[in-house]
Amino acid sequence: MTALPAAPWTLENVPGRLTETDMRVFDWLLGYQGRFFTPGHLVELGAGQGRSAILIGRHRREEERFVVCDPFEPEALRDGFEANYLAFHHRLPEIVQGPAAVILDHVEPDSCRFAHLAASRAYEDVRDDLAAARKLLLPEGIVAVDDYRFEGAPGIAAAVWEAVTAHGLRPICLTPQKFYGTWGDAGAVQEELTRWLGGRADEWASHAEQVAGRTVVHLDRRPEPEQVPEPAEEEEREQTLPLPAEPADPGPVAPRWNTGKARRKRRRPLHRRLLRMLLPKPLRRRLRRRRSR
């Protein structure tokens, strides 16, 4: 039996592509539903290693179901998902091992308040997943669609905006990775979200625009400011030394190494220079001794 990886200590340690921005948006939207006592179950199509499921599971109330649907191929993926999920929760969600298309056989229509769609990138699959989410969600329910703007999967964007223009899906907000919408009234949640973002302008960048006659709120986290390293103690002391006072009349300025009187080197007399060149060193010493006597 293959050993399971060590249990992660934080959600960021769970493999997955759920960004910090979307972690915060998931938390806010599910918390918003909790504050207003929105009823309903929770559904995820496409579980991966469980990062998003772990976060959604934090908002499951005792009377609610949380159903995760994924093929889990190969089977070891399910073992990894369960190990990661149980590192944060006491019990697993209900797991449906199979394609997303079977979700309607396991969850009743008009019974859910939140659905996360991350099962496929093919246009036909995403279109069908959105149609299933519309049947499962209550009027106040929210759907989150992964990778709606990923350049390698244009079918997701095609299915999402087709649902907006032709099938009544109302955008709530967009992040760089996910689309959030509802088939109910998007205005109330957008108003609360805009108020929340407005109080955190230093943390979030956001703006609203009209798309196909619907208001869409774009949002993303602002990057963390770069931390300027503090100078070392020695460098700081050197930078804070007082500057020397300027003289009242400095006069002509000369380089420091040229100031003061130049010391001229005395040259030996000519006869001594000749003796030094012509006589060997021992003989010169003997002559110096005789002169000193």
C-alpha positions as CSV (number, residue, x, y, z in Angstrom):
1,M,0.0,0.0,0.0
2,T,1.4,3.4,-1.0
3,A,2.0,5.7,2.0
4,L,0.0,8.8,2.2
5,P,1.8,12.2,2.2
6,A,2.2,14.0,5.5
7,A,-0.9,15.9,6.6
8,P,-0.7,19.6,5.6
9,W,-0.6,22.2,8.4
10,T,-2.1,25.1,6.5
11,L,-4.5,25.3,3.5
12,E,-1.7,26.9,1.5
13,N,0.2,23.6,1.9
14,V,-2.5,21.6,0.1
15,P,-1.8,21.2,-3.6
16,G,-4.1,23.2,-5.8
17,R,-4.6,26.3,-7.8
18,L,-7.1,28.1,-5.5
19,T,-5.4,31.5,-5.1
20,E,-5.5,33.6,-1.9
21,T,-7.8,36.1,-3.7
22,D,-10.4,33.3,-4.3
23,M,-9.9,31.9,-0.8
24,R,-11.0,35.3,0.5
25,V,-13.9,35.6,-1.9
26,F,-15.1,32.1,-1.1
27,D,-15.0,32.9,2.6
28,W,-16.8,36.2,2.1
29,L,-19.6,34.8,-0.1
30,L,-20.2,31.8,2.0
31,G,-20.0,34.0,5.1
32,Y,-22.5,36.4,3.5
33,Q,-24.9,33.5,3.0
34,G,-24.4,32.5,6.6
35,R,-25.1,36.0,8.0
36,F,-28.4,36.1,6.1
37,F,-29.3,32.5,6.9
38,T,-29.5,31.4,3.3
39,P,-30.5,27.8,3.3
40,G,-29.2,25.0,1.2
41,H,-26.5,22.4,0.6
42,L,-23.0,22.8,-0.9
43,V,-21.8,21.1,-4.1
44,E,-18.4,20.9,-5.8
45,L,-17.8,19.4,-9.2
46,G,-14.1,18.6,-9.6
47,A,-12.2,18.2,-6.3
48,G,-8.5,17.9,-7.1
49,Q,-6.5,17.5,-3.9
50,G,-9.1,19.2,-1.8
51,R,-8.0,22.8,-1.3
52,S,-11.3,24.4,-2.3
53,A,-13.3,21.6,-0.7
54,I,-11.6,22.2,2.7
55,L,-12.5,25.8,2.6
56,I,-16.1,25.2,1.5
57,G,-16.4,22.6,4.3
58,R,-15.7,25.2,6.9
59,H,-19.0,26.8,6.1
60,R,-21.1,23.6,6.2
61,R,-23.8,23.8,8.8
62,E,-24.9,20.7,10.7
63,E,-28.1,20.3,8.9
64,E,-26.5,20.7,5.4
65,R,-25.0,18.3,3.0
66,F,-21.7,18.8,1.3
67,V,-21.4,16.7,-1.9
68,V,-18.1,16.4,-3.8
69,C,-18.2,14.8,-7.3
70,D,-15.0,13.8,-9.0
71,P,-13.8,10.7,-11.0
72,F,-10.7,10.4,-8.9
73,E,-8.6,8.7,-11.5
74,P,-6.3,7.2,-10.6
75,E,-7.7,5.9,-7.3
76,A,-4.8,7.3,-5.3
77,L,-6.2,10.8,-6.0
78,R,-9.1,10.0,-3.8
79,D,-6.8,8.8,-1.0
80,G,-4.9,12.1,-1.2
81,F,-8.1,14.1,-1.2
82,E,-9.5,12.3,1.9
83,A,-6.2,12.6,3.8
84,N,-6.0,16.4,3.1
85,Y,-9.6,17.0,4.0
86,L,-9.4,15.0,7.2
87,A,-6.4,17.1,8.3
88,F,-8.8,20.0,8.7
89,H,-12.2,18.4,9.4
90,H,-13.5,15.6,11.5
91,R,-15.6,14.0,8.8
92,L,-15.5,13.7,5.0
93,P,-18.0,15.3,2.7
94,E,-20.3,13.0,0.7
95,I,-18.2,11.7,-2.2
96,V,-19.6,10.8,-5.5
97,Q,-16.9,9.1,-7.5
98,G,-17.9,9.6,-11.2
99,P,-18.3,12.3,-13.9
100,A,-20.0,15.6,-13.0
101,A,-22.9,14.6,-15.2
102,V,-24.2,12.2,-12.5
103,I,-24.6,14.9,-9.8
104,L,-28.3,15.3,-10.5
105,D,-28.8,11.6,-9.5
106,H,-27.4,12.4,-6.0
107,V,-28.6,15.9,-5.1
108,E,-32.1,17.1,-5.3
109,P,-33.1,20.1,-7.5
110,D,-33.6,23.5,-5.8
111,S,-31.7,22.4,-2.7
112,C,-28.3,24.1,-2.8
113,R,-26.9,27.5,-1.9
114,F,-23.4,27.2,-3.4
115,A,-21.9,25.2,-6.3
116,H,-18.2,25.3,-7.3
117,L,-17.6,24.1,-10.9
118,A,-14.0,22.9,-11.7
119,A,-14.5,19.6,-13.4
120,S,-13.8,20.2,-17.0
121,R,-12.5,22.7,-19.5
122,A,-14.4,21.5,-22.5
123,Y,-17.2,23.8,-23.7
124,E,-19.9,21.1,-23.8
125,D,-19.0,19.8,-20.3
126,V,-19.0,23.3,-18.8
127,R,-22.3,24.1,-20.5
128,D,-23.9,21.0,-19.0
129,D,-22.3,21.6,-15.6
130,L,-23.9,25.1,-15.6
131,A,-27.2,23.7,-16.6
132,A,-27.0,21.2,-13.7
133,A,-26.0,24.0,-11.3
134,R,-29.0,26.0,-12.3
135,K,-31.3,23.1,-11.5
136,L,-29.6,22.4,-8.1
137,L,-29.3,26.0,-6.8
138,L,-32.0,27.9,-4.9
139,P,-32.9,31.4,-6.2
140,E,-30.3,32.9,-3.8
141,G,-27.7,30.3,-4.7
142,I,-24.2,31.2,-6.0
143,V,-22.1,29.4,-8.6
144,A,-18.4,29.8,-8.9
145,V,-16.7,28.7,-12.2
146,D,-13.0,28.0,-12.3
147,D,-10.6,29.2,-15.1
148,Y,-13.3,31.2,-17.0
149,R,-10.5,33.4,-18.6
150,F,-7.8,30.7,-19.0
151,E,-6.4,31.2,-22.5
152,G,-5.8,27.4,-22.8
153,A,-9.5,26.7,-22.3
154,P,-11.7,29.1,-24.3
155,G,-14.6,26.7,-24.0
156,I,-15.1,27.7,-20.3
157,A,-15.5,31.4,-21.2
158,A,-17.8,30.5,-24.1
159,A,-20.1,28.5,-21.9
160,V,-20.1,31.1,-19.0
161,W,-20.9,34.1,-21.2
162,E,-23.5,32.1,-23.1
163,A,-25.2,31.4,-19.8
164,V,-25.1,35.1,-19.0
165,T,-26.5,36.3,-22.4
166,A,-28.9,33.5,-23.1
167,H,-29.8,31.6,-19.9
168,G,-30.3,34.3,-17.2
169,L,-27.0,33.9,-15.2
170,R,-26.2,37.2,-13.5
171,P,-22.6,38.0,-12.7
172,I,-21.7,38.9,-9.2
173,C,-18.0,39.4,-9.4
174,L,-14.9,38.4,-11.3
175,T,-11.4,37.6,-10.1
176,P,-8.4,36.8,-12.3
177,Q,-9.3,33.1,-12.0
178,K,-13.0,32.6,-11.2
179,F,-16.5,33.8,-12.3
180,Y,-19.1,34.2,-9.5
181,G,-22.8,34.5,-10.4
182,T,-26.4,33.7,-9.5
183,W,-29.7,33.0,-11.3
184,G,-31.3,35.1,-8.6
185,D,-30.9,38.8,-7.6
186,A,-27.2,39.8,-7.8
187,G,-27.8,43.4,-6.7
188,A,-28.1,42.7,-3.0
189,V,-24.9,40.7,-2.7
190,Q,-23.0,43.1,-5.0
191,E,-24.0,46.0,-2.8
192,E,-22.7,44.3,0.4
193,L,-19.6,43.2,-1.4
194,T,-18.9,46.7,-2.8
195,R,-19.3,48.2,0.7
196,W,-16.9,45.6,2.2
197,L,-14.3,46.3,-0.5
198,G,-14.7,50.0,-0.1
199,G,-13.5,49.7,3.5
200,R,-10.4,47.8,2.4
201,A,-9.2,49.9,-0.5
202,D,-5.6,49.5,0.7
203,E,-6.0,45.7,0.4
204,W,-8.3,45.2,-2.6
205,A,-8.4,46.8,-6.1
206,S,-11.9,46.8,-7.6
207,H,-14.2,48.5,-10.1
208,A,-17.6,47.9,-11.6
209,E,-18.7,47.9,-15.3
210,Q,-21.6,47.0,-17.4
211,V,-21.4,43.7,-19.4
212,A,-24.4,42.6,-21.6
213,G,-26.6,44.8,-19.5
214,R,-25.4,43.4,-16.2
215,T,-23.2,45.0,-13.5
216,V,-20.0,43.1,-13.0
217,V,-17.6,43.8,-10.1
218,H,-13.9,43.1,-10.9
219,L,-11.7,42.5,-7.9
220,D,-8.2,41.4,-6.9
221,R,-5.8,41.6,-4.0
222,R,-3.3,44.4,-4.1
223,P,0.3,43.2,-4.1
224,E,2.1,43.4,-0.7
225,P,4.4,46.5,-0.5
226,E,8.0,45.6,-0.8
227,Q,9.8,45.4,2.5
228,V,12.9,47.7,2.4
229,P,15.6,46.0,4.5
230,E,16.9,48.0,7.4
231,P,20.5,49.1,7.0
232,A,23.1,47.3,9.1
233,E,24.1,49.1,12.3
234,E,27.6,50.0,11.0
235,E,26.1,51.4,7.8
236,E,23.5,53.3,9.7
237,R,26.1,54.9,11.9
238,E,28.2,55.9,9.0
239,Q,25.2,57.5,7.3
240,T,24.3,59.5,10.3
241,L,27.7,61.0,11.0
242,P,27.6,64.9,11.1
243,L,29.1,66.6,8.1
244,P,32.1,68.8,8.8
245,A,31.5,72.5,9.1
246,E,32.4,74.5,6.0
247,P,35.1,77.2,6.6
248,A,33.9,80.8,6.3
249,D,36.4,81.4,3.4
250,P,37.7,78.1,2.1
251,G,39.9,79.7,-0.5
252,P,41.3,77.6,-3.3
253,V,40.5,74.0,-2.8
254,A,43.3,71.4,-3.2
255,P,43.2,67.6,-2.9
256,R,43.9,66.5,0.7
257,W,46.9,64.5,-0.4
258,N,48.6,67.7,-1.8
259,T,48.0,70.0,1.2
260,G,51.0,71.1,3.4
261,K,54.6,71.8,2.3
262,A,56.0,69.4,-0.1
263,R,59.1,67.7,1.3
264,R,62.0,67.8,-1.2
265,K,64.3,64.8,-1.3
266,R,67.9,65.8,-0.8
267,R,70.3,64.4,-3.5
268,R,73.7,63.0,-2.6
269,P,76.8,64.9,-3.8
270,L,78.2,63.8,-7.1
271,H,81.4,62.2,-5.7
272,R,79.4,60.1,-3.3
273,R,77.1,58.9,-6.1
274,L,80.2,57.9,-8.1
275,L,81.7,56.1,-5.2
276,R,78.5,54.2,-4.6
277,M,78.4,53.1,-8.2
278,L,82.1,52.2,-8.6
279,L,83.2,50.7,-5.3
280,P,82.0,47.5,-3.9
281,K,79.9,47.6,-0.7
282,P,82.5,46.1,1.7
283,L,85.1,48.7,0.6
284,R,82.6,51.5,1.1
285,R,82.0,50.3,4.6
286,R,85.8,50.4,5.4
287,L,86.1,53.9,4.1
288,R,83.1,55.0,6.3
289,R,84.8,53.5,9.4
290,R,88.1,55.3,8.7
291,R,86.3,58.7,8.5
292,S,84.5,58.1,11.8
293,R,87.8,57.5,13.7
